[in-house]
């Protein structure tokens, strides 16, 4: 899970890619739908899913 836009989202898949200026980026696809691109230098908040 990753904290994104004020909520926790579940990662379905992650891959690396090149950004528009040639820098490295991480592309994340969410279980909840959609995707996001993060520059490789961004800090991501990671967490474990709540066990129920």
Rosetta silent file (secondary structure, phi, psi, omega in degrees, C-alpha in Angstrom):
SEQUENCE: XXXXXXXXXXXXXXXXXXXXXXXXXXXXXXXXXXXXXXXXXXXXXXXXXXXX
SCORE:     score description
SCORE:     0.000 S_00000001
   1 L     0.000  148.703  179.097    0.000    0.000    0.000 S_00000001
   2 E  -132.479  135.359  172.966    1.126    3.553   -0.690 S_00000001
   3 E   -74.431  118.722 -175.924   -0.157    6.791    0.825 S_00000001
   4 E  -145.508  128.740  179.824   -1.313    8.858   -2.169 S_00000001
   5 L    52.109   42.565  174.465   -3.532   11.939   -2.354 S_00000001
   6 L    79.422    8.430  177.520   -4.457   11.658    1.326 S_00000001
   7 E  -144.625  161.182  176.847   -5.494    7.996    1.315 S_00000001
   8 E   -85.625  131.844  177.763   -3.922    4.543    1.278 S_00000001
   9 E  -124.482  148.353 -178.086   -4.059    2.784   -2.079 S_00000001
  10 L   -91.632  129.770 -179.677   -3.169   -0.810   -2.945 S_00000001
  11 E   -80.488  124.822  175.302   -0.459   -1.367   -5.545 S_00000001
  12 E   -89.647  -43.988  179.684   -1.479   -3.766   -8.325 S_00000001
  13 E  -154.519  153.182  176.063    1.746   -3.407  -10.344 S_00000001
  14 E  -139.341  144.365  178.270    4.830   -1.189  -10.440 S_00000001
  15 E  -149.924  165.050  175.105    7.407   -0.631  -13.178 S_00000001
  16 E   -99.448  156.044 -179.151   10.125    1.825  -14.102 S_00000001
  17 E  -155.867  172.764  174.287    9.956    4.183  -17.069 S_00000001
  18 E   -97.186  135.407  176.374   11.612    7.307  -18.469 S_00000001
  19 L   -78.125  176.556 -177.309   10.060   10.677  -17.664 S_00000001
  20 L   -63.087  -24.902  179.310    9.514   13.417  -20.256 S_00000001
  21 L  -100.054   10.226  177.234   12.948   14.929  -19.518 S_00000001
  22 L    91.381   -1.898  178.948   14.696   11.537  -19.637 S_00000001
  23 L   -78.524  162.708  179.564   14.808   10.963  -15.869 S_00000001
  24 E   -76.404  139.910  178.386   13.845    7.707  -14.197 S_00000001
  25 E  -135.637  156.654  173.856   10.246    7.352  -12.972 S_00000001
  26 E  -110.210  126.518  179.129    8.210    4.727  -11.134 S_00000001
  27 E  -108.333  123.226 -177.577    4.771    3.978  -12.622 S_00000001
  28 E  -115.175  131.939  173.107    2.242    2.451  -10.213 S_00000001
  29 E  -104.125  131.781 -175.959   -1.088    0.862  -11.203 S_00000001
  30 E   -93.652  144.129  171.714   -3.676    0.826   -8.403 S_00000001
  31 L   -59.268  -33.872 -177.435   -6.023   -2.050   -7.466 S_00000001
  32 L   -76.677   -3.519 -179.623   -8.669    0.665   -7.047 S_00000001
  33 L   106.088  147.528  178.822   -8.195    1.709  -10.691 S_00000001
  34 L    87.532 -177.546 -179.796   -5.975    4.220  -12.438 S_00000001
  35 E  -151.294  166.175  178.335   -2.246    4.799  -12.281 S_00000001
  36 E  -144.344  150.664  178.694    0.304    7.355  -11.111 S_00000001
  37 E  -117.964  129.295 -179.663    3.843    8.286  -12.151 S_00000001
  38 E  -120.054  131.213  171.334    6.409    9.300   -9.536 S_00000001
  39 E   -58.360  145.605 -174.955    9.864   10.760  -10.241 S_00000001
  40 L   -57.774  -25.321 -179.692   12.465    8.314   -8.911 S_00000001
  41 L   -84.036   -5.867 -179.880   13.537   10.815   -6.214 S_00000001
  42 L   -67.870  148.073  173.407   10.054   11.117   -4.649 S_00000001
  43 L   -93.663  131.415  178.841    9.483    9.696   -1.183 S_00000001
  44 L  -113.688  137.896  175.726    6.546    7.286   -0.961 S_00000001
  45 E   -86.681  121.043 -178.303    4.778    6.307    2.274 S_00000001
  46 E  -109.501  146.663  177.485    4.488    2.538    2.440 S_00000001
  47 L  -151.321  163.621  177.164    2.285    0.514    4.755 S_00000001
  48 L   -89.969  144.010  175.174    0.921   -2.973    5.336 S_00000001
  49 L   -60.616  146.056  176.791   -2.766   -3.676    4.633 S_00000001
  50 L   -63.962  131.941  177.230   -4.881   -3.828    7.808 S_00000001
  51 L   -88.340  126.743 -177.253   -5.348   -7.415    8.899 S_00000001
  52 L  -112.295    0.000    0.000   -9.005   -8.118    9.586 S_00000001
